[in-house]
C-alpha cells in the first residue's frame, strides 16, 4: 500500500512503462553521452505529485542498469514526458529508491 506522499511498491514493468522509457531514451543518451542498444524497463515505482513521477529500473545490456526518474505532467498541461534525473552504474539487485 502506498503511503501518502511516498512511492508505490515496486511492480514489474508493463507495456506502458516500456513506452515511457522509449520516449525518454534520447534524453538519457544525450545526458550520458552514449547510445544504448538494449533499453528494457524491468520494474517501476510511482509517486503522485503535480502529475506522476515514475522511478524505472532499465536494463541497458550485460549486467548494467540505469534508474530513471520521469515526470508525466498533468493531462491539461499537455507537456511531453521529462527525464528529471537518472542514476547509472546500477546492477540488477540495486533497490529502486527515491532519488
Residue, then its C-alpha position, 0 to 999 in steps of 0.5 A: x500500500x502506498x503511503x501518502x506522499x511516498x512511492x508505490x511498491x515496486x511492480x514489474x514493468x508493463x507495456x506502458x512503462x516500456x513506452x515511457x522509457x522509449x520516449x525518454x531514451x534520447x534524453x538519457x543518451x544525450x545526458x550520458x553521452x552514449x547510445x544504448x542498444x538494449x533499453x528494457x524497463x524491468x520494474x517501476x515505482x510511482x509517486x503522485x505529485x503535480x502529475x506522476x513521477x515514475x522511478x524505472x529500473x532499465x536494463x541497458x545490456x550485460x549486467x548494467x542498469x540505469x534508474x530513471x526518474x520521469x515526470x508525466x505532467x498533468x493531462x491539461x498541461x499537455x507537456x511531453x514526458x521529462x527525464x528529471x534525473x537518472x542514476x547509472x552504474x546500477x546492477x540488477x539487485x540495486x533497490x529502486x529508491x527515491x532519488 
